[in-house]
Amino acid sequence: MKKDKTVPLLTAHIPQLTLCCRGKVRDIFEVNDSLLIVATDRVSAFDVILPSGIPFKGKVLTGLSHFWFRYTSAISENHLITTKIEEMGSDILQHKKLLQGRSMLVKKVQVIPIECVIRGYLAGSGWKEYTETQSICGITLPAGLKESEKLPEPIFTPSTKATTGHDMNISFAKVVDLVGKKRAEELKEKSMNIYLSASKHARDKDIIICDTKFEWGITQEDTMILIDEVLTPDSSRFWPLSEYNPGRPQPSYDKQFIRDYLESINWDKKSPAPALPQEIIEKTSEKYLDAYKILTGKNLLENNTSIH
């Protein structure tokens, strides 16, 4: 990766706009009847925000989401209005240098409080649950599967969308209880179709999408649309196909690299989190940029002011 002196953006301040919330990564502002989502360079691990930012991370998340929103638009409508600062109004335009490449103007929706997780391979918390119960979210799987092994077919393993703390895995029957059978089936079908379509594209680019999560919202017209981020290194596990070898954890293009480091120093996973060494920061930034380049065919560093 080209060495760059870019200082990570940890917090977006836009005095002219009303701040709705600051999440683990995104700062969200009201813009009339829309929302401005600014992806900062913050990074979280084990549900704790780390004091160290990852250069270019927010631009990678925004750029990849923009790419996938367009790629999957035939499967589902989404909340994206524009990523062009020039189309977002004068209050935003005057902060162009800060916001360029890391901002999305999106539709306001009623958020469905369910994380729609699709798993194509056995990893992470899914692998842990499988070793204990031979199932994930109530779905019984074949005996004898290895860590990172491809599942016979992808599975829908939803979880609650927690505002604080950890999300909790739930069964499909619980999703039906929460949103009704018709909406639950729609969540499952559309999430699965997007995963399958994206997985084919990624595999053609030498990337395995092990698993991912989607979020959905309901418009005023009662249409369910794809929201938040989509198929990024924060919401997915990306593995290099050329290095895939089941039976062990896989090298990845996501923040698993940070988690592995934090596990190695025996941090108690409680706030405050430790600062990351510079080499871990640089390597993580490189992984995010590599994922963007491989999946989109574009180099963010050569054109880091535009994602169109």
BADOTOR-305897 format. One record per residue (C-alpha): x, y, z; residue in three letters. Coordinates in steps of 0.5 Angstrom, whole numbers, plus 500, padded with zeros to 3 digits. Each point is the difference from the previous one (the first is absolute). Example, Ala and Ser with C-alpha at 12.3 -4.5 7.8 and 13.67 -1.06 7.14 Angstrom:
525491516ALA
502507498SER
//
This chain:
500500500MET
502507498LYS
503503507LYS
495506501ASP
500505506LYS
492500500THR
498501507VAL
494496501PRO
493503501LEU
497498507LEU
494505501THR
497504494ALA
497507503HIS
495504495ILE
498505505PRO
494502494GLN
497493501LEU
496497506THR
504494502LEU
495494501CYS
505495503CYS
508498500ARG
500492499GLY
506496500LYS
503502493VAL
495505497ARG
497507502ASP
493501498ILE
497507499PHE
493503498GLU
500503493VAL
493502499ASN
496494499ASP
506496498SER
506497504LEU
507502499LEU
505494502ILE
507501501VAL
505494501ALA
505502504THR
507496501ASP
498498507ARG
500492501VAL
497496505SER
502493503ALA
496496505PHE
495505500ASP
505505503VAL
502506495ILE
508501500LEU
504506501PRO
503499494SER
497501493GLY
502497493ILE
502505495PRO
495499494PHE
495495503LYS
494505500GLY
502501492LYS
500493499VAL
494498504LEU
496506496THR
503498493GLY
499492501LEU
492502502SER
499504494HIS
503495496PHE
496494502TRP
493505501PHE
501501492ARG
502493499TYR
494497504THR
495505498SER
496495495ALA
499495506ILE
498506505SER
499507501GLU
504504505ASN
501506504HIS
505503496LEU
499507497ILE
507503498THR
507499502THR
501507496LYS
502506505ILE
498505495GLU
493497500GLU
499500507MET
499508502GLY
504506502SER
500498507ASP
504493498ILE
504503494LEU
504505504GLN
502494504HIS
502496494LYS
508499501LYS
497496507LEU
495497497LEU
502498493GLN
500492499GLY
497498506ARG
493503500SER
493497498MET
494504500LEU
494495501VAL
493500501LYS
497499507LYS
496494501VAL
498496506GLN
505495502VAL
499493501ILE
503498506PRO
503493497ILE
507499498GLU
499495494CYS
506496500VAL
502495494ILE
505495501ARG
503496494GLY
506497505TYR
501498507LEU
504505503ALA
500505506GLY
494500505SER
497495495GLY
506495501TRP
499501508LYS
493498500GLU
501494495TYR
505497504THR
495500506GLU
494499497THR
501497493GLN
495506498SER
500507499ILE
494504502CYS
496494500GLY
502498493ILE
503493501THR
506498496LEU
504494498PRO
505497505ALA
507500499GLY
501507496LEU
506503501LYS
502508502GLU
499504494SER
497495496GLU
495502495LYS
493498502LEU
495495495PRO
496507499GLU
500507503PRO
496501506ILE
496506503PHE
502501507THR
497506503PRO
502504506SER
497505504THR
502507498LYS
503503507ALA
501507501THR
505498506THR
504494501GLY
499494496HIS
495498495ASP
497493502MET
499495495ASN
492498499ILE
496495496SER
496501494PHE
494499504ALA
502505504LYS
501505494VAL
493498498VAL
497502507ASP
504507500LEU
498502492VAL
495495498GLY
500494495LYS
500504494LYS
505505502ARG
505494503ALA
500496493GLU
501507496GLU
506501505LEU
503493499LYS
499500492GLU
503507499LYS
506499504SER
501493497MET
499502493ASN
505506501ILE
505496504TYR
500495494LEU
501505495SER
505504503ALA
504493502SER
500498493LYS
503507498HIS
505500506ALA
502493498ARG
502502493ASP
504505503LYS
504495504ASP
496501507ILE
496496504ILE
494503504ILE
500496506CYS
494503503ASP
497507500THR
494504503LYS
495505497PHE
495505503GLU
493502498TRP
495505501GLY
493502498ILE
499506496THR
493504501GLN
497496494GLU
501494504ASP
506497495THR
506497503MET
506502498ILE
508499501LEU
503505505ILE
506501504ASP
507498497GLU
500493495VAL
505495499LEU
506504503THR
506497504PRO
496503507ASP
494496498SER
503494497SER
506495500ARG
504500494PHE
505494498TRP
505500495PRO
498494495LEU
507498498SER
502499508GLU
493496502TYR
502494504ASN
494498505PRO
502497506GLY
502506503ARG
499508501PRO
501503493GLN
504506498PRO
495506499SER
499507497TYR
496502506ASP
502502507LYS
501493503GLN
507502499PHE
499505506ILE
496495504ARG
505495499ASP
505506503TYR
496502506LEU
499492502GLU
508499500SER
501506505ILE
494497505ASN
496506500TRP
494499504ASP
495503495LYS
498506504LYS
500507499SER
505504500PRO
503496494ALA
508500499PRO
503504494ALA
502496494LEU
507500498PRO
502504494GLN
501493496GLU
494497501ILE
496507498ILE
504500494GLU
499492498LYS
492501502THR
500506495SER
503496495GLU
495494500LYS
494505500TYR
504504494LEU
501493496ASP
493497501ALA
497507497TYR
505499494LYS
499493499ILE
492500500LEU
499507496THR
507500496GLY
501507502LYS
506502504ASN
497505506LEU
507503501LEU
501502492GLU
493503500ASN
498501508ASN
496506499THR
494497496SER
497493500ILE
495501494HIS
//
